[in-house]
């Protein structure tokens, strides 16, 4: 970790390309502490130390590959809050309170002003109290997504719109691809050509090719815990339940007893295959979680984190995700709720 120099000295020593943005902030109640500034430059990820004195900070920061940076405030408990903002010429000012670190406002430059407007009118909008109901939560998400799409349509010249469009495609993959394509084509050419414009185009391509209900999914071959490769096509002729999970995913672990119950109930008729999102160094933790939580079925992982080809091509963006395939390899059900999958299995006469 490298320490950022105070604002004045950093400005004198840094080259023009590394000091285009001045980052300042005033966070009421923050006191004196350190935070992190994360960014990607020339393909490498960096984490710099940001010093906060009596709630105030002022630093010169370098440009980034994707045009965005992230401030991270860590708590003693390990919990953290982060703020994404645009790194562009000028002074970006962050303000808020320590009680609401999840709602820090970054303004002062054109794109950050647009992003701030998005946060106030969509991201932070009160859609009513969240109650313990999946249907109610989905309704809230649908209303927020609709507002997000309206915002994107109304701001075609903003890179923020490309950024939010890419996010919408990730979090709302079942929305009309035709409508997503219209939103993408509605952006100004310079925005489409921006880093996030290109990401949105790539995400749209993934949506076109993601597993679709009623159609056979793409075959894959992934290694198990012993490094032995297994092809999905091998399991044709039986129902297959794909369980996308990770050792780090608390909801996934919580659901494992119910997945295990399905494994026992349909032992001779249903093959359960776990596909874990794990990084290159996570194999020991993954194997430990399998033993500790009695994870059932065949367990596979590409050990490539978010760059895992199958995770990416199947457009898995929430964990756990369950996909049920029929004996012909066609997708018959997809959900993030193991109880919903249990009902679907019970309704299938073949089982």
One Martini backbone bead per residue (centre of mass of N, CA, C, O) as a GRO file, in nm:
protein
  351
    1UNK     BB    1   0.096   0.036   0.023
    2UNK     BB    2   0.040   0.371  -0.062
    3UNK     BB    3   0.109   0.707   0.012
    4UNK     BB    4  -0.042   0.994  -0.007
    5UNK     BB    5   0.013   1.304  -0.067
    6UNK     BB    6  -0.025   1.598  -0.010
    7UNK     BB    7  -0.171   1.810  -0.210
    8UNK     BB    8   0.062   2.010  -0.279
    9UNK     BB    9   0.295   1.802  -0.326
   10UNK     BB   10   0.151   1.626  -0.534
   11UNK     BB   11   0.116   1.848  -0.749
   12UNK     BB   12   0.425   1.899  -0.793
   13UNK     BB   13   0.518   1.588  -0.855
   14UNK     BB   14   0.308   1.532  -1.047
   15UNK     BB   15   0.189   1.455  -1.330
   16UNK     BB   16  -0.062   1.560  -1.529
   17UNK     BB   17  -0.189   1.263  -1.568
   18UNK     BB   18  -0.192   1.220  -1.230
   19UNK     BB   19  -0.346   1.534  -1.168
   20UNK     BB   20  -0.661   1.596  -1.259
   21UNK     BB   21  -0.768   1.529  -0.962
   22UNK     BB   22  -0.951   1.667  -0.694
   23UNK     BB   23  -0.992   1.537  -0.362
   24UNK     BB   24  -1.261   1.619  -0.150
   25UNK     BB   25  -1.374   1.639   0.208
   26UNK     BB   26  -1.686   1.631   0.425
   27UNK     BB   27  -1.734   1.443   0.733
   28UNK     BB   28  -1.948   1.422   0.968
   29UNK     BB   29  -1.796   1.258   1.248
   30UNK     BB   30  -1.522   1.115   1.153
   31UNK     BB   31  -1.257   1.241   1.209
   32UNK     BB   32  -0.955   1.057   1.261
   33UNK     BB   33  -0.836   0.877   0.971
   34UNK     BB   34  -0.855   0.608   0.743
   35UNK     BB   35  -0.864   0.535   0.397
   36UNK     BB   36  -0.962   0.420   0.068
   37UNK     BB   37  -0.817   0.417  -0.265
   38UNK     BB   38  -0.958   0.282  -0.561
   39UNK     BB   39  -0.790   0.160  -0.864
   40UNK     BB   40  -0.731   0.153  -1.225
   41UNK     BB   41  -0.402   0.112  -1.390
   42UNK     BB   42  -0.290  -0.034  -1.654
   43UNK     BB   43  -0.442  -0.310  -1.536
   44UNK     BB   44  -0.402  -0.218  -1.233
   45UNK     BB   45  -0.446  -0.256  -0.893
   46UNK     BB   46  -0.517  -0.002  -0.644
   47UNK     BB   47  -0.419   0.106  -0.299
   48UNK     BB   48  -0.476   0.397  -0.124
   49UNK     BB   49  -0.411   0.629   0.118
   50UNK     BB   50  -0.650   0.814   0.319
   51UNK     BB   51  -0.653   1.114   0.494
   52UNK     BB   52  -0.847   1.192   0.787
   53UNK     BB   53  -0.914   1.525   0.925
   54UNK     BB   54  -1.175   1.614   1.085
   55UNK     BB   55  -1.340   1.507   0.816
   56UNK     BB   56  -1.097   1.588   0.628
   57UNK     BB   57  -0.998   1.598   0.273
   58UNK     BB   58  -0.694   1.623   0.045
   59UNK     BB   59  -0.636   1.511  -0.292
   60UNK     BB   60  -0.436   1.374  -0.542
   61UNK     BB   61  -0.548   1.199  -0.838
   62UNK     BB   62  -0.551   0.960  -1.066
   63UNK     BB   63  -0.623   0.824  -1.335
   64UNK     BB   64  -0.843   0.587  -1.498
   65UNK     BB   65  -0.946   0.340  -1.700
   66UNK     BB   66  -1.282   0.378  -1.637
   67UNK     BB   67  -1.323   0.670  -1.472
   68UNK     BB   68  -1.313   0.533  -1.181
   69UNK     BB   69  -1.360   0.543  -0.825
   70UNK     BB   70  -1.290   0.428  -0.475
   71UNK     BB   71  -1.425   0.463  -0.158
   72UNK     BB   72  -1.308   0.329   0.165
   73UNK     BB   73  -1.482   0.249   0.475
   74UNK     BB   74  -1.365   0.110   0.768
   75UNK     BB   75  -1.447  -0.100   1.024
   76UNK     BB   76  -1.375  -0.280   1.306
   77UNK     BB   77  -1.580  -0.517   1.219
   78UNK     BB   78  -1.532  -0.506   0.877
   79UNK     BB   79  -1.715  -0.313   0.782
   80UNK     BB   80  -1.820  -0.143   0.472
   81UNK     BB   81  -1.796   0.158   0.277
   82UNK     BB   82  -1.879   0.280  -0.054
   83UNK     BB   83  -1.757   0.507  -0.325
   84UNK     BB   84  -1.856   0.601  -0.638
   85UNK     BB   85  -1.658   0.788  -0.881
   86UNK     BB   86  -1.552   1.037  -1.087
   87UNK     BB   87  -1.248   1.074  -1.279
   88UNK     BB   88  -1.204   1.419  -1.330
   89UNK     BB   89  -1.158   1.719  -1.412
   90UNK     BB   90  -1.107   1.873  -1.107
   91UNK     BB   91  -1.333   1.903  -0.827
   92UNK     BB   92  -1.410   1.658  -0.590
   93UNK     BB   93  -1.687   1.654  -0.363
   94UNK     BB   94  -1.729   1.517  -0.040
   95UNK     BB   95  -2.042   1.450   0.137
   96UNK     BB   96  -2.146   1.398   0.488
   97UNK     BB   97  -2.203   1.131   0.720
   98UNK     BB   98  -2.119   0.882   0.944
   99UNK     BB   99  -2.422   0.771   0.960
  100UNK     BB  100  -2.415   0.796   0.610
  101UNK     BB  101  -2.200   0.633   0.415
  102UNK     BB  102  -2.413   0.531   0.190
  103UNK     BB  103  -2.465   0.873   0.130
  104UNK     BB  104  -2.246   0.989  -0.034
  105UNK     BB  105  -2.155   1.300  -0.197
  106UNK     BB  106  -2.054   1.361  -0.540
  107UNK     BB  107  -1.921   1.673  -0.657
  108UNK     BB  108  -1.814   1.934  -0.925
  109UNK     BB  109  -1.860   1.755  -1.176
  110UNK     BB  110  -2.038   1.659  -1.437
  111UNK     BB  111  -2.068   1.347  -1.375
  112UNK     BB  112  -2.113   1.374  -1.066
  113UNK     BB  113  -2.376   1.535  -1.091
  114UNK     BB  114  -2.532   1.309  -1.231
  115UNK     BB  115  -2.487   1.088  -1.019
  116UNK     BB  116  -2.624   1.244  -0.793
  117UNK     BB  117  -2.900   1.258  -0.927
  118UNK     BB  118  -2.943   0.955  -0.932
  119UNK     BB  119  -2.929   0.899  -0.630
  120UNK     BB  120  -3.167   1.094  -0.546
  121UNK     BB  121  -3.392   0.970  -0.767
  122UNK     BB  122  -3.315   0.648  -0.718
  123UNK     BB  123  -3.116   0.505  -0.516
  124UNK     BB  124  -3.245   0.688  -0.255
  125UNK     BB  125  -3.522   0.618  -0.290
  126UNK     BB  126  -3.839   0.587  -0.141
  127UNK     BB  127  -4.024   0.263  -0.165
  128UNK     BB  128  -4.045   0.176   0.110
  129UNK     BB  129  -4.073  -0.066   0.322
  130UNK     BB  130  -3.893  -0.345   0.409
  131UNK     BB  131  -4.011  -0.662   0.395
  132UNK     BB  132  -4.058  -1.012   0.458
  133UNK     BB  133  -4.073  -1.016   0.111
  134UNK     BB  134  -4.004  -1.116  -0.199
  135UNK     BB  135  -4.227  -0.975  -0.364
  136UNK     BB  136  -4.179  -0.690  -0.251
  137UNK     BB  137  -3.884  -0.665  -0.331
  138UNK     BB  138  -3.930  -0.701  -0.639
  139UNK     BB  139  -4.108  -0.452  -0.668
  140UNK     BB  140  -3.897  -0.247  -0.586
  141UNK     BB  141  -3.688  -0.321  -0.803
  142UNK     BB  142  -3.871  -0.259  -1.046
  143UNK     BB  143  -3.913   0.043  -0.984
  144UNK     BB  144  -3.614   0.123  -0.985
  145UNK     BB  145  -3.552   0.023  -1.273
  146UNK     BB  146  -3.749   0.210  -1.416
  147UNK     BB  147  -3.615   0.475  -1.321
  148UNK     BB  148  -3.338   0.414  -1.443
  149UNK     BB  149  -3.430   0.405  -1.741
  150UNK     BB  150  -3.536   0.695  -1.749
  151UNK     BB  151  -3.268   0.829  -1.685
  152UNK     BB  152  -3.106   0.725  -1.924
  153UNK     BB  153  -3.292   0.846  -2.144
  154UNK     BB  154  -3.248   1.154  -2.027
  155UNK     BB  155  -2.904   1.083  -2.040
  156UNK     BB  156  -2.725   1.036  -2.329
  157UNK     BB  157  -2.444   1.220  -2.251
  158UNK     BB  158  -2.382   1.018  -2.011
  159UNK     BB  159  -2.176   0.794  -1.854
  160UNK     BB  160  -2.372   0.719  -1.629
  161UNK     BB  161  -2.570   0.569  -1.818
  162UNK     BB  162  -2.377   0.340  -1.895
  163UNK     BB  163  -2.325   0.243  -1.611
  164UNK     BB  164  -2.629   0.185  -1.538
  165UNK     BB  165  -2.688  -0.007  -1.770
  166UNK     BB  166  -2.488  -0.224  -1.687
  167UNK     BB  167  -2.623  -0.269  -1.409
  168UNK     BB  168  -2.905  -0.351  -1.510
  169UNK     BB  169  -2.813  -0.602  -1.669
  170UNK     BB  170  -2.710  -0.743  -1.408
  171UNK     BB  171  -2.981  -0.713  -1.212
  172UNK     BB  172  -3.185  -0.728  -1.495
  173UNK     BB  173  -3.179  -0.997  -1.706
  174UNK     BB  174  -3.512  -1.025  -1.777
  175UNK     BB  175  -3.521  -0.800  -1.943
  176UNK     BB  176  -3.560  -0.656  -2.230
  177UNK     BB  177  -3.338  -0.661  -2.490
  178UNK     BB  178  -3.466  -0.455  -2.677
  179UNK     BB  179  -3.469  -0.223  -2.468
  180UNK     BB  180  -3.168  -0.221  -2.410
  181UNK     BB  181  -3.084  -0.158  -2.700
  182UNK     BB  182  -3.226   0.117  -2.714
  183UNK     BB  183  -3.065   0.249  -2.485
  184UNK     BB  184  -2.788   0.217  -2.614
  185UNK     BB  185  -2.859   0.363  -2.891
  186UNK     BB  186  -2.943   0.640  -2.735
  187UNK     BB  187  -2.665   0.695  -2.700
  188UNK     BB  188  -2.404   0.859  -2.745
  189UNK     BB  189  -2.130   0.778  -2.917
  190UNK     BB  190  -1.923   0.855  -2.691
  191UNK     BB  191  -2.063   0.676  -2.478
  192UNK     BB  192  -2.048   0.404  -2.628
  193UNK     BB  193  -1.718   0.434  -2.640
  194UNK     BB  194  -1.692   0.400  -2.366
  195UNK     BB  195  -1.617   0.190  -2.125
  196UNK     BB  196  -1.924   0.148  -2.031
  197UNK     BB  197  -2.038   0.116  -2.313
  198UNK     BB  198  -1.882  -0.146  -2.372
  199UNK     BB  199  -1.993  -0.305  -2.131
  200UNK     BB  200  -2.288  -0.297  -2.220
  201UNK     BB  201  -2.246  -0.448  -2.486
  202UNK     BB  202  -2.135  -0.708  -2.355
  203UNK     BB  203  -2.380  -0.763  -2.175
  204UNK     BB  204  -2.585  -0.795  -2.404
  205UNK     BB  205  -2.448  -1.041  -2.530
  206UNK     BB  206  -2.488  -1.222  -2.279
  207UNK     BB  207  -2.796  -1.213  -2.276
  208UNK     BB  208  -2.837  -1.350  -2.554
  209UNK     BB  209  -2.660  -1.623  -2.433
  210UNK     BB  210  -2.822  -1.704  -2.211
  211UNK     BB  211  -3.003  -1.893  -2.036
  212UNK     BB  212  -3.317  -2.040  -2.152
  213UNK     BB  213  -3.624  -2.111  -2.132
  214UNK     BB  214  -3.653  -2.420  -2.315
  215UNK     BB  215  -3.339  -2.433  -2.345
  216UNK     BB  216  -3.038  -2.540  -2.407
  217UNK     BB  217  -2.752  -2.548  -2.254
  218UNK     BB  218  -2.433  -2.491  -2.229
  219UNK     BB  219  -2.164  -2.657  -2.231
  220UNK     BB  220  -1.932  -2.792  -1.977
  221UNK     BB  221  -1.589  -2.789  -1.825
  222UNK     BB  222  -1.501  -2.887  -1.488
  223UNK     BB  223  -1.330  -2.897  -1.200
  224UNK     BB  224  -1.269  -3.055  -0.923
  225UNK     BB  225  -1.110  -3.097  -0.616
  226UNK     BB  226  -0.897  -3.299  -0.789
  227UNK     BB  227  -0.893  -3.193  -1.109
  228UNK     BB  228  -1.137  -3.322  -1.244
  229UNK     BB  229  -1.310  -3.338  -1.529
  230UNK     BB  230  -1.652  -3.215  -1.606
  231UNK     BB  231  -1.931  -3.284  -1.803
  232UNK     BB  232  -2.252  -3.194  -1.846
  233UNK     BB  233  -2.335  -3.401  -2.076
  234UNK     BB  234  -2.308  -3.663  -1.898
  235UNK     BB  235  -2.610  -3.591  -1.750
  236UNK     BB  236  -2.784  -3.693  -1.946
  237UNK     BB  237  -3.122  -3.825  -1.854
  238UNK     BB  238  -3.129  -3.619  -1.615
  239UNK     BB  239  -3.183  -3.432  -1.367
  240UNK     BB  240  -3.044  -3.096  -1.308
  241UNK     BB  241  -2.878  -2.920  -1.037
  242UNK     BB  242  -2.764  -2.598  -1.029
  243UNK     BB  243  -2.521  -2.465  -0.788
  244UNK     BB  244  -2.452  -2.135  -0.723
  245UNK     BB  245  -2.160  -2.062  -0.528
  246UNK     BB  246  -1.984  -1.989  -0.204
  247UNK     BB  247  -1.793  -1.972   0.081
  248UNK     BB  248  -1.872  -1.645   0.118
  249UNK     BB  249  -2.187  -1.728   0.110
  250UNK     BB  250  -2.429  -1.714   0.337
  251UNK     BB  251  -2.694  -1.798   0.187
  252UNK     BB  252  -2.574  -2.057   0.074
  253UNK     BB  253  -2.512  -2.198   0.345
  254UNK     BB  254  -2.800  -2.179   0.463
  255UNK     BB  255  -2.922  -2.368   0.217
  256UNK     BB  256  -2.779  -2.653   0.231
  257UNK     BB  257  -2.982  -2.835   0.389
  258UNK     BB  258  -3.195  -2.819   0.156
  259UNK     BB  259  -3.017  -2.935  -0.065
  260UNK     BB  260  -2.966  -3.200   0.084
  261UNK     BB  261  -3.263  -3.289   0.088
  262UNK     BB  262  -3.284  -3.316  -0.221
  263UNK     BB  263  -3.062  -3.524  -0.254
  264UNK     BB  264  -3.219  -3.744  -0.087
  265UNK     BB  265  -3.503  -3.743  -0.225
  266UNK     BB  266  -3.350  -3.751  -0.543
  267UNK     BB  267  -3.108  -3.952  -0.576
  268UNK     BB  268  -3.203  -4.117  -0.862
  269UNK     BB  269  -3.313  -3.835  -1.037
  270UNK     BB  270  -3.094  -3.621  -0.919
  271UNK     BB  271  -2.840  -3.397  -1.014
  272UNK     BB  272  -2.592  -3.236  -0.823
  273UNK     BB  273  -2.425  -2.920  -0.915
  274UNK     BB  274  -2.155  -2.745  -0.809
  275UNK     BB  275  -2.076  -2.388  -0.868
  276UNK     BB  276  -1.795  -2.212  -0.774
  277UNK     BB  277  -1.701  -1.891  -0.666
  278UNK     BB  278  -1.349  -1.878  -0.709
  279UNK     BB  279  -1.038  -1.817  -0.651
  280UNK     BB  280  -0.706  -1.906  -0.699
  281UNK     BB  281  -0.672  -1.915  -0.354
  282UNK     BB  282  -0.961  -2.079  -0.256
  283UNK     BB  283  -0.953  -2.389  -0.238
  284UNK     BB  284  -0.931  -2.448   0.071
  285UNK     BB  285  -1.198  -2.301   0.149
  286UNK     BB  286  -1.385  -2.462  -0.032
  287UNK     BB  287  -1.324  -2.747   0.085
  288UNK     BB  288  -1.399  -2.678   0.376
  289UNK     BB  289  -1.699  -2.604   0.321
  290UNK     BB  290  -1.785  -2.879   0.216
  291UNK     BB  291  -1.726  -3.030   0.482
  292UNK     BB  292  -1.862  -2.846   0.701
  293UNK     BB  293  -2.159  -2.828   0.520
  294UNK     BB  294  -2.232  -3.072   0.349
  295UNK     BB  295  -2.197  -3.057   0.045
  296UNK     BB  296  -2.371  -3.161  -0.219
  297UNK     BB  297  -2.244  -3.329  -0.463
  298UNK     BB  298  -2.094  -3.207  -0.726
  299UNK     BB  299  -1.777  -3.022  -0.721
  300UNK     BB  300  -1.711  -2.706  -0.881
  301UNK     BB  301  -1.425  -2.502  -1.020
  302UNK     BB  302  -1.240  -2.243  -1.187
  303UNK     BB  303  -1.071  -2.039  -1.011
  304UNK     BB  304  -1.154  -1.715  -1.144
  305UNK     BB  305  -1.378  -1.579  -1.041
  306UNK     BB  306  -1.526  -1.324  -1.230
  307UNK     BB  307  -1.368  -1.478  -1.486
  308UNK     BB  308  -1.550  -1.706  -1.513
  309UNK     BB  309  -1.683  -1.839  -1.792
  310UNK     BB  310  -1.949  -1.966  -1.684
  311UNK     BB  311  -2.049  -1.739  -1.505
  312UNK     BB  312  -2.057  -1.537  -1.741
  313UNK     BB  313  -2.226  -1.694  -1.965
  314UNK     BB  314  -2.469  -1.746  -1.747
  315UNK     BB  315  -2.522  -1.482  -1.586
  316UNK     BB  316  -2.407  -1.473  -1.286
  317UNK     BB  317  -2.523  -1.222  -1.019
  318UNK     BB  318  -2.626  -1.433  -0.795
  319UNK     BB  319  -2.613  -1.557  -0.449
  320UNK     BB  320  -2.778  -1.793  -0.505
  321UNK     BB  321  -2.812  -2.015  -0.797
  322UNK     BB  322  -3.078  -2.194  -0.963
  323UNK     BB  323  -3.071  -2.473  -1.201
  324UNK     BB  324  -3.305  -2.653  -1.400
  325UNK     BB  325  -3.263  -2.958  -1.575
  326UNK     BB  326  -3.345  -3.160  -1.808
  327UNK     BB  327  -3.269  -3.453  -1.978
  328UNK     BB  328  -3.199  -3.245  -2.238
  329UNK     BB  329  -3.079  -2.964  -2.104
  330UNK     BB  330  -3.314  -2.791  -2.023
  331UNK     BB  331  -3.449  -2.503  -1.903
  332UNK     BB  332  -3.705  -2.496  -1.628
  333UNK     BB  333  -3.541  -2.337  -1.389
  334UNK     BB  334  -3.499  -2.015  -1.205
  335UNK     BB  335  -3.332  -1.928  -0.888
  336UNK     BB  336  -3.259  -1.789  -0.543
  337UNK     BB  337  -3.474  -2.001  -0.419
  338UNK     BB  338  -3.495  -2.305  -0.267
  339UNK     BB  339  -3.803  -2.320  -0.216
  340UNK     BB  340  -3.888  -2.276  -0.510
  341UNK     BB  341  -3.739  -2.527  -0.617
  342UNK     BB  342  -3.888  -2.735  -0.445
  343UNK     BB  343  -4.167  -2.685  -0.576
  344UNK     BB  344  -4.086  -2.752  -0.866
  345UNK     BB  345  -4.007  -3.047  -0.812
  346UNK     BB  346  -4.286  -3.136  -0.693
  347UNK     BB  347  -4.443  -3.064  -0.976
  348UNK     BB  348  -4.289  -3.299  -1.104
  349UNK     BB  349  -4.390  -3.597  -1.219
  350UNK     BB  350  -4.104  -3.735  -1.285
  351UNK     BB  351  -4.037  -3.713  -0.953
   0.00000   0.00000   0.00000
